[in-house]
Amino acid sequence: MTTPSLPRQLARTRRFALGVPSRATVSPDGGTVFFLRTSAGDDPVSCLWALDVATGKERLLADPRVLLAGTAEELSPEERVRRERAREMSSGIVAYAADDACELLVFALSGGLWTLRPADGSVRRLPAVEPVADPRPDPTGRRVAYVTGGAMRVIEADGGEDRPVAVPDGPEIGFGLPEHVAAESMGRHRGYWWAPDGRELLVAKVDTTRVQRWYLADPADPGRPPVSFPYPAAGTRNAEVTLWIAGVEGTLRQVEWDTASFEYLTAAGWDSSGPYAAVQTRSQRHVRVLGIDPATGATEVLGDQHDDAWVELISGLPARTRAGVLLTSGDTGDTRHLLFGGRPVTPPGLQLNAVLAVDGETVLFTASDEPTEVHLWAYDPASGLRRVSTEPGVHGGTRRAGTTVLVSRSLDRPGTRTTVQPEGGDGVEIVSHAQRPVLEPRVEILSLGPRALRAALFLPSWYEDGPLPVLMDPYGGPAMRKVTAEQAWWTYVSQWFAEQGFAVLAVDGRGTPGRGPTWERAVHLDLAEPVLADQVEALQEAAACRPSLDLTRVGIRGWSFGGYLAALAVLRRPDVFHAAVAGAPVTDQRLYDTHWRERHLGHPDEHPEAYDRCSPIASAASLSRPLLLVHGLADDNVFAAHTLRLSAALLAAGRPHEVLPLSGTTHLPSEETVAENLLLHQLDFLQRALGLPRRPAG
């Protein structure tokens, strides 16, 4: 059997995501863990499984191929968008929800609403109005809520009465699903929340009537009409988002808050202390946590956060413990703390990343005291703070009834390890079927220069001595770290380029998460100069301590923010960078969405100079180095207009460059041949542009 190349393996395994256990849910007794997993590392169809913690035995609960009797899965437009926003890599059962007792699991599959009862393994397709999106059982397991056609509906768990509880009163209005900026830029992927007694729901209503509409057409199929959808570009109107209390018997009352001042709904929930929500101003400098009276819709202020630049949203917050203690975050000095009832319970230097679970009075969260690592921590008032993960790496997980699911990756081994640790018992590992990568990273983590810039240096496995051309391989922007103590999919991409004869350097500069509020907000009103300066400084510092790096032959490649950074590099620092591959770059800052772009650059009416300063288009006439622009024509996050506008400016200035359009491709290229050949094409370009001998791309 022929061993696949890394590009082919990366594409076939969906970046090594297939076969990895995910979305773990622990039963209330801590004895069972439900999870999703495909059957092999190249099998895209995700199934629902259960693990008996005491015995370590797994049980297959639902296989989409069996349920659909071999017919192809069909996705509604809403489900396609939801999966794109969630960066979902598999097909089949990609999400599920459980009642409190874990006696009823529900999921959407091929537009249908399915229920599963683990006790007897029975699976049933309920007679719901299809296509179904985001079904969730109520905590008591009596009913299931779901969204279809913009309406919020509830059906009895036995398939009985199906009725609407919130119906849109206009074509641009919908209930129960997040708007674009919530799903893409806030990390809020839900639009409704059940009351604990299963009699009411807290439902978001989204009105996009005043949001400008954009269009996506397929140039490869001119007979297909364009797709129209609302997109709130920076400086334009947002969707109007409100909250409503919907009774399962048809009552509907609005939650009252100053939506004109706080137009963003960033989070919501409903626990034993009642419903609550977090709302944010358009400037993003003020976040307010509200308690909601379900009987009247009136609200009271539970907490406020302010910042002169922006208030960072933390996944999993706000939340409350079983006793009703409010959990939030707060920046003090240069540390982002976890606040327990308004009191910091994490020490200076430990940067809060996300809250993953609240188990009674115990809070499970991730945090970093070293930017290249993310550890799992727990806090409760009785025993205080403790670190759950032990080995160096990147960790996550969940917890319930004292049973912790620990998800770990490290530099010492490939793949993801998922371990279930019952309180006072022996741990058991959930098997991963992910493929082993065909190459091993030869990587060194560095701390460079006076800013201690974290960098990962990849060298060819066969390398002994002599000069090597350099390929910078950053992301470099807010929301993502690329220099981490783990073997992630991007680790193998960097190593693959190294195997072709490069010294590959990935750098996390100012603006990247994990190093504290000051570091993150160093890019406020300027997403160009600080991030580019840090790449240049890291390159020069690395060459000073590793003389094998040949600074006369330096390329740079990146995607999304990394693509923006790559284009910026050859336009503004051609003395340092000699060729660039810019994939899906944001080139016109006014074309990106309100919440993400205004967070960093402010409102364009207030700070037009920031938008101009950070646009590569303004520097188009200075291009003197080879530049390859790559963009998916179906990208509805960073639209192809970004690349086309930069290309037009380059052409108008008489600056030669190359453009590679990807027909039918979104922001995340996933089609196997496209994803594979895209890497090969980048390699070919870089070899040509830097005058390198062409090695076989193994």
N, C-alpha and C positions, 0 to 999 in steps of 0.2 A: 504494500500500500504506500503511495506517494505521500510524503509529509507535506502538508500545505504550507504556503508561505505565510508570514505573519499578517500581511494585509488581507489575504483570503480568510485566514482563521479569525482575525478580528471582525471581519464582516459577517462570517457565518455564525459566529457565537454572539453576535450583537454586543461587541466589546466585552466579551466574557461574562455577560450578565445571565446568559441562559444556563439553567441547571443550578443556580444559586438559590437557596431558600430565602424567602422574603416575606414581608408583611405578617410577622408573627403576632398571634393573639393568644394570651394565656387565659385558661378557664378560671372561674372564681375560686376553685379549690387548689389551683396551682398544679394540678395533676396532668393537664392536657395542653398541648400547644398546637394551635392550628397555623398553617402557613401555606404559601404558594411556592411552586417549584415546577420547572419543566423536567421531563424525564431524562434528558441528556443535554450535554453542552452545546449541541447544534440543533436541538429541538425547540422551535419557537412557541409551542403550545403549552401554556401554563395550566397546571392542575391544582386542585385544592386537597391538602393533606392534613392528617392529624398525627401527632406524636404522643405516645404514652410515656410520661416522664419517668415513671417507676421502672418500666421494662425496657425503654429505649426503642420499642417497636413502632414502626410507621404504618399508617393505614391510608390508602388512597380513597378519598371521599367523592371526588367528582372529576371526571375526565371529559373535557369538551368534545373530543372526537366521538366518544360514546354517546353523549347527550345529544349531539347534533346528527348522529347516525351517518357520519361521513360527509354530510353536506358542508359547503364552505361557510365560514363565518361571515356575516354581513354586519357592517358598522354604519350607524347613523352618522350624519354630519356632526351632531353634538358629541358623540362618542369619539369620533376622530379628533375633534378639537381637544376634548378632555385628555386623551392619551398623548397628544402632542405637547400640551401644557405640562403634563406630568412626566414628560420624557420617557414614556413607557416603551420598553424595548421588545416585549413579548406579545403574544396574542392569546386568545382563549379567555380564561378567568384571570383577569389582571387586577381585580380588586374585589373585596367582599366585606361584609359587615356582620356583626353578631349581636344578639341581645345580651343582657347582662349575665344571664346564666349560661351562655354559649350553648343553649339548647336549639337555637334556630340561627342558621347562617343563610344569608341571601347574597345573590350576585346577579349581575347582568351578563348575558351571553347572547350574541347575535341578535340584539334588540329585545330579547325576552327577559322576563323576571323569573328567576329560579330560587327555590328554597331548598335547604338541605337540613335534615335533622340527624346530627351525629349519633344519637342513641341507637337508631336502627339503620342509618345509612340511606334513608329514603330521600330521593331527589324529585322535585316536582316543578313543572313550569306553570306558573299561575296565569289565569286569564286576564292579564293586565292590558291596559291600552299601550300599544307598542308604537315606536321604539322606546324602550325604557332606559333612563339614565340615572345613575347614582342611587340605587335602591338601598334602603336601610331599615332594619326592623326596629320597632320601638323597644325600649329597655325591658318591657315585660314579655315580649315575644308574641303579643296578640295580633299586631298589625305590621304592615310594611308600607313605608312611604317611598315614593319615587317621583321622578320628573319626566314629563313627556309633553312635547309641543308647547313648552313654556309654562305648563300648568303643574302645580303640586297636587299629587293624588295620594290616596291611602286605600289599601286593600287589606282585607282580613287575611291573616296568615294561612287560613285554611282555604283560601281562594274565594271566600264569600264577598260580600258587598264591596265594590270598588267605586269610590266617589272622589270628586275633586274637592280640595279644601282651599285652593287659591288659584283663581283663573285669571289670566292676563286680560286687560281691558283695552289692548291695542296691539298692533303688529310688532312693535319694537319693545314690548314689555315681556318679561319672563320672571318666573318664580323658581327658587330652589337651586340655581346654578350660579357660580361666581362670574363676575364680569371679567373682561380681558386682563385689566391691570391687577386684579386680585389674584388670578391664577398664574399670571406670567411674572409679576413683579413683587407681589406681597407674599406669595407662598400660601395664600388661602385658597384651597381647592374644594371647599364645601360651600353650600348655599342654604343649608337648613340643619336644625338640631332638634332632637326629640326632648320632650319633658320626661322626667323619670317615671311618671305614672302612665305614659303612653296615651294621654288624652289630648295633648296639645303639641304644637311644633313652633319653634322660632324660625321664621322663613325670611330670607332676603328677597326683596323685589328689585329687579334691575330694569331701569327705563333708559333705553339708548336712543330715544327719539331725537335728542338734540346732539348726539355724537355724530361727527362727520363719518361718512361711509367711504371705505376704500374698496378696491376691486382687484381680484387676482384672476388673470386669464392664463391659459396654457398656450403659449405660442406654437407648440408642437401639434396642437389640435385646434385649428381656428374655427372649427364648427361647434366647439363646446362653448356655451355662454360663460362669461366670467362669473366668479363667485363674489357676492357683495356682503360686506360685514362692517360693523362699527369699529373704528379704531381711533382712540383718543390720543393723537400726537401731541407732543409737548406744546403747551400754550393754548390748546383747544379745550373744548368742553369734555368733561368726564360724563360717564353714565351717572344717572341719579339712582342712588342705592338707599333703600329704606328697609326697615325690619318690621315684621308683622307677627302677631300671635295668632296662629291658625288652630282652631279647634277641629277635632276629627269629625264633628257633627256639622261643621260649616260656618262657625263664627269666625270673624276676622277683625282684628283691631290693630292699629298702628302703634309702634313704639315711638315715643316722642323724644327727640333730641334736636339740637340746633344743626340741622343738616347743611345749612348754608355755610356755617363756620367749620364744621367737621364733616367734610363730604366723603371721606374714605371710611369704609367699614373694614377694619384690618383683621378682626377676629370676633368670634362669638361662641356661646355655649350655653348649656343648661344643666345644672347639677342639683344636688339636694338643697342647696341654698338659693336656688332660683336661676332664672336666665340672666345673662350678662353679655356685654359687648365691649369691644375696644374700637374707638373712632379716632380719626386723625385729620388734622387740618391739611389744606392743599399745600401749604408750605412745608409740611411734614416736620415742623419744629415742635408740635404739641400733639401728644397722644393722651386720650382720656378714657379711663375704664369706667363703664356704667353698670350699675345694678338695675335690673328691670323688674317692675311690678307686673306680673303676668295678668293680673285682673284688670288693670287699667292701661297698661302700656307706659306709665310714667317711669322716669328714670331718676336715679340719684348717682352722684359722683363718688366712685370708690377710690380713685387714684388718678394722678396726673403725672406726666413726664414732659419735660421741656429740654430743648437743646438749641443752641444758636445756629447750628448747621442743619441737622436732622436727627430725629429720634429713630434709632435702629430698631426694626421689628425683630423680635425673637420668636422663632418657631416654638409653638406649644404654650405661649403666654398671650394673655393672662390665663391663669387657672386658679383653682381653689382646692384645698385639701378637704378631706371628709368633714373636718370640724369647721370648715368655712374660712380658713385662713387664706387671704389673697396672696397669690404668687405673681410677682412682676420682676422687672429688671431695672437696674439703675447704674449710671456711670458716675463713679466717684474717683477723683484723681485721674488716673489713666487705666482704670479697671472697670470692666462691665461685670457687675455683681448680680447674683440671684438675690432677690428680696423676698423674705418670708414675713408677711404681714408688715411690709415696709422697712424691715430691718435687714441689712446685708448679712448673709450667712456664708459667703465665700470670701477668701482672703485676698488682699491686694496681689495683683499679678496673675490671678487665675481668671481667665477671660471666658465668661459664659457664652456658650454657642447655641444650645437649644435645650428645651425641656421635653423629655420623651415620654414620661409617664408620671402619674401621681397615684400612689398606692397607699390609701389611708392618709397618714401624715408624712409618708416618705416621698420625697421628690427625687426622681431619676433624671439626670441631665448630663449633657456633654460640655466639656470645657477644656481650655488649653492653657498650660503654663509654659509651653514651648511651642512656637508657631508651627513646627513640622509634625506635631502630634495632636491627636484629639482623644481624650480619655472619658470614660464613663464614671460618673460620680453619683453618690446618693447623699441626701441630707434628711434627717428627721430631728425634731426637737429633743428627743430622748437621748440619742446616741451621737448626735452631731454630724459632722462631715466626714465622709470616707471615700476613697477611690476604689471603684469596683474593678476596673481593668488593671492588669499588672504589667503585661509586656509592652515594650515600645511599639507604637503604631497608631492606627486610626480605629476608633471603637464607637459602637452605638448599641442600641438594643431597646428592650422594653421590660416591664415588670408588673406583676400582679400577684397578690396573695403570698408575697415573699419569694416567689419564683422569678428569677431574672433570666432573660434571654440576652446573651452577650454576643454581639456581632463584631468580629475583629479582622483587621488586615494589618500586615506588617511587611517590612522589607526583607525579613528572613525567609519568607515562604510565599509562594504564589497563591492566589485565590482568597476566598472569604471563609472564615471559620465561624460557625454558628453553634454556640454552646448553651444548653439549658442548665441553669444552676438552681435547684430547689433549695429552700432555706434549710440548712442543717443536713442536706443530703449530698450524694455524689452527682457530679455533672454528667450530662449526656450530650453528645454532639449530633446535630442534625446533618445528615449526609449531604454534601454538595456534589452535583454531577457536572460541575463546570469543567471545561477542558483545560488541560495544562498548556500554557503558552509554549510555542515551539522555540523560544529563546529565553535566556535568563538575563536580567539586567546586571550590567556592570556599572554601578552607580555610586557616587560619593556625594553625601550631603555636606554643603559648605556654608560657612558664615563669612560674608565678604564685606570689607570696607567699614567705615565708621558707623554706618547704620546697621551693621550686622545683617545684611541682606541674605536671606536664606535662598540657596540655590542648589540644584541637583545637576551634577556633571556626569554625563554618560559617555563612556569610551567604548570603542569596538572590542569585542571579546578577543579578537586576534591581535590587538594592538600591543606593541612592545616599546617602540620609541619613534621619534621623528615628528615633524610638524603635521598637524591635522587642521583642515578647514573647520570653521566653527559654524554650527547652526543653532541660533537662539530659538527656543521652542516655548514661549511663554503663553499664559493667559493674561496674568498681570493686572487684573482689574477687580472691582468689588464683586463679592458673592462667591468667589472660588479661589482655593489654594491649589497650586499644582506641585509645590515642593512639600511633599508629605512623606512620612515614614511608612509607606505602604507600596505594594506592587499593584497599582491601579492600571486601568486600561491605557491611560496616557503614558505610563511608565514604559510599556512595551512599544508604543509608537516611537517614543524618543530613542529607545534602544535600537529599534529597527533602522532608524535613520543613522544611528551611530555605526551599525554594522556595515553601512554603505560607505564608510570612510570619513565620517564627521565626528568631531567632538561636540556633543549636543549639550546645551546649557539652558536649563529652565530656571527662571528667577521669579520670586514673589516680592514685588516692590510695594511701595506705599499705595494704600487703597485696598489691598487684599485683607481678608478677615483673619482673626486669630491673634493679632498683636496689640489690640486695645483701641479705644476710641480715637486717640490722637493720630495713630497710624492710619486708621480707616478714613478719617475726615481730612487727611492731608490733601485729598483730591477735590475738596469742596471748591467749586467754581473753576476748577482746572483739572480736567481728566487727561491732559496731554503732557505738560512739562514734567511733573513729578514722576509719572510712570515711565516716561521715556528716559529721563535722567537716571533712574534707578537701573534700567536695563544696561545703559552705557557704563555706569559705574561698576556694576557687577561683572560685566564682560572684561573691563580693564583690570579689575582686581583679581579675577580668576586667572587671567593671562599672566599676571605678575607672579602668582604662586604656582602656576602650571605653564611653564614656558612652551610646552608642546602646542598650545593654542595659537594658531596662525591668524593674526589679526588683519592680514592682508586679504583674507578670503572669509568673509563673514556673511552668512545668510540668516534670514529670520522668517519664521512661518507662524501662523496662528489662525484661530477660528473665533468668530464673534468678537468679543473684546480683544482677544489675541490677534484677530485679523485686522482690527482697527489699529492696534499697536504696531503690527508689522508694516502696514501702509505708512503710518506716521514715521516709522524708523527710516525708511529709504527716502522719504520726502524731506525730512528735516535734519537727518544726520547721515547724509551719503558719505561723509568722511569716515564713518564707522561701519555702516551696513552697506553691503554691495549687491544684495538681491533680496527680494521678499515675495512670499506667498501670503496673500491676504484673503482669507475665507470668510464670507458673510460679514464683512466689516460694517460698522456704523460709521458712515462718512458725513452725513448731514444730520447733526444732532437734533434738529427740529423735527425729524421724521421718526424719532423713537417715542415710546409711550410716555404719558404724563408722569406716572408715579416713579418710574425708574429714572428717567432723565432729569426731571425737576428735582429729584432728591439730591443729585450731585451738582447740577448746574443752575438750580433755581428756575424761576419762571422766565421764559425767553423775553417777555416784555420788560422784566426788571433787570435782567442780566444778558442783554443781547451780545455783549462783548465776549462772555464766557462761551456761548454757542459758536461764535465765529472763531475764537481762539482755538477751540478744540476740534475744528473741522479740517480733515485732511484736504478737502476740496480747495480750501484757500491756498494750499501749498502746491497745487497741481503743477504749476508752471516750473517748479524747481526740480521735478523728477529728472534724475540723471542716471539712475540705476534700473536694472531689469525688475519689473513688477508683474506678477501674475495675480489677477483678481478672479476669485471663484465665488459663485453664488447660486443657491437653489432658487429656481423661478417660482416655486410654490411656498416659499418662506413667508409666513404671516407673522413672524416675530421681528426679524430684521429683513425688511422688504428688499427685493432685488433693485429697487430704485436707488438704494444707497450705492451699490456698485455701478449702476448705469450712470448716475450723476457724476461720480468721480471719473469714470471712463470718458464721459463727454467733456469734462473739464480738461482732462489730459489730452484728448484729441484736439480740442480747441487751442491748446497751448503747443501743439505739435510734439507731444511727448509720447514716443512709442511705448506700448505696454501690451499685455496679453489678457484676454478675458475668457474664462471657461464657464459658460452657463450650464446648469444642471437641470434639465427638464424634469418637471414633476417632483422635484426634491424639496423638502421642507428645511427648516433650520437644522435638523438632525438627519444627515444622510444615512439611511438604513438599508436601502436596497443593496443586495450583496455585491453585484458587479460594479455598481456605482461607488460604493464605499471602498472596495478593493482598488479599483483603477484610479480613484482620486488620489490615493497615496502614491501610486506608481507615477502618475502624471506630475505630482509635486516634485518627486525625486528627479525625474527627467529634467524638469525646468531648472531646478537648483544646480544640477550637474552642468547643464548648458550655460547657465548664467554666470557661474563661478569658474567656468573653464576647467572642470574636473573630469578625470577619466571615468568612463561609465563602467561601473562594476555590475555584475549580475545581481539583480535585486532579489536576494534570497531571503 
